[in-house]
Amino acid sequence: MGKALLYDATLCIGCKQCEQACATQNNLPYNDSIAAEEVPSAHKFTAVLTHGDKFMRRLCMHCENPACASVCPVGAFHKTKEGPVVYDVWKCIGCRYCMAACPFSTPKYEWGSLNPRVRKCVMCPDRVSAGKQTACAEICPTGATKFGERDDLIREAQDRLRQNPSAYVPRIYGVHEIGGTSVFILASVNVEEFGYPASAKIGETPLPEYTGRVMERIPDFIPVWSLVLGGIYWISHRRAEVAAAEAEEKKNGSAR
Amino acid sequence: MKIKLTFWRVVFLVIMALGLYSTYVRYLHGLGAVSNMTDQFPWGFWIGFDCLCGVMLAAGGFCMVGAVYLFNVESLHSVVRPAVLTAFLGYLLFTVGLLFDLGRPWFIWHQLIYMNPHSVMFEVGFCVMTYTTVLFFEFLPNVFERLNLKTPIKWIHKIYPVLIVLGILLSTLHQSSLGSLYLIMPSKLHPFWYSPALPFFFFGSAVAVGLAMTIFESTQSAKALGRHLELSVLVRLGGALLIALWVNALLRFEDFFHRGLVRQIIQPSYEAYFLWLELALSFLIPITLLSFKKVRLSPNGLYLASVISLFGFITNRLNVSLIGFETYVGHHYVPKWTEFSVTLMIVAMGFALFRVAVQYLPIFPNDDLAVRRVSNGHSPVALTAPVLGHAGD
């Protein structure tokens, strides 16, 4: 069964220990100036944003049906059965279609590198497959970031909304968006204020379906179109042959 | 051998020098140093122009091969070879452009071993690769003829029906798929340009561009080489272009109407200005021009209408790939001069190679090559075509 993360912004105290643990886990540099950066980047896979007394985390949403995995020409991205959407740097050719396609603009690029990689949160796949929590969930002192079974976390989020309706915007961001993700967000304000795309804008259709509608026609299109083209070729050339033969006959006839 | 420095040769040399400098920046300092692409704007001018426009402008190849060999329209025979040459060079240069844009171009061959059949990009890459091979075979007879090799020409003629059908099939697939690339970005691309019909638009406009490009390139090379131009051929192409533009325009407006965008389109906005520019250049002006019989029968009129429509469709591709994302991203993307300079260098190389090819190969019919070469005695490499002025298209 798939794992997921539940981030409850009302429990977050903005201590940024998740950022630090993430940096350690992924061998990334971390210091005060990086901590002050409020956007995820090629050297910062998760960021805690502060608006007044409200906090919000940004990280890869680990879509159930990820656009990045569907668009990658060499299949460098894939969703593991445990839930994380992971990246195989060896396969990557650097076309950056994943970045263009991601509705959350999660993947970031090493623009300054001569052999650049796409970087993003990969949900600690080694820890997860070893049965451990993600680094960010493990370190979180308040339980704002919680790791668990996807279904259990949805149920828990629903319980929290039911038990304390006045504390939350009544929705779990990530359950239905683009067909569901593996990161859920509960908050007292709209997540859109922190740069997340509006639910209505990204819709509930898994993005790969938009492409799939066209791509699934191709196996039928190829033989049909080849036959049509071949048919046109045959007819137009046959007509020319017949016309030439008739002209020849006429010439012979008149000569006689 | 003396090489005279003419204005265009100097321009060519300057373009190449700047291009080489940008190439140095690209490969020794990385994509960040050479371009204004960012995490928010991961696809820039090289995707928008070199890839989308490059492949579109090379559509003349499959259009003319289709007209002459598939539909057997004998009268257009004289434009097939230059059209195939343009397409072949276009696809080669597209590949060169890709080597600049890909972050890890040295792994481009991964396309062949790690295939992801769900990816539109994979499909485009695969089709372009195969189609370039097809174009190579369609181009080869020029070389064989030049070298007077009769047997290989016979072999190629035997497989010609297969090459023709395969070439058009692959072109249909990847020209439309370049539009399909954007289908997965409904929340990012502005509704003026995001449409479920994108693959149809991209294919339809490729056909129109194929016709316009053939008019452009025959007129241009006739001027440059001092050749006689067959007006009847241009007139036929112009008539076909008018029909193609109408079909494209009707499809576009039907789509706007269907998606309830008509009111939004006529209201001034940043996107609307670019849409107006695109629609005026690709449809309104050329259709109006070509509706006059006088224009349709004049080489200059046909040339003008074609070039305007080419600019229109180039605007369309840049709108889809760049302008259409600016509202989502929240800021403008203006390419760095080094991005332009790489593109300019690639285009200039295209013109130069075209020039060399027509100098040495029997691209244009009834040309007495031997006579022409003796009479002008220049080194063709240094003879950069005067058409370079349009390199910045």
Interface residues (C-beta under 8 A of the other chain):
Chain A: S41 A42 A67 S70 V71 C72 P73 V74 G75 A76 K91 C92 I93 G94 C95 R96 Y97 M99 A100 A101 P103 S105 K108 Y109 W111 G112 S113 L114 N115 P116 P197 K201 I202 G203 L207 P208 Y210 T211 G212 R213 V214 M215 I218 F221 I222 W225 S226 L229 G230 I232 Y233 S236 H237 R239 A240
Chain B: Y27 L28 H29 G30 L31 G32 A33 M37 T38 D39 Q40 P42 W43 Y69 L70 F71 N72 D101 L102 G103 R104 P105 F107 I108 H110 Q111 Y114 M115 N116 P117 H118 S119 V120 M121 F122 E123 G125 P161 I164 V165 I168 L169 T172 L173 S180 L181 L183 I184 M185 P186 S187 K188 P196 P199
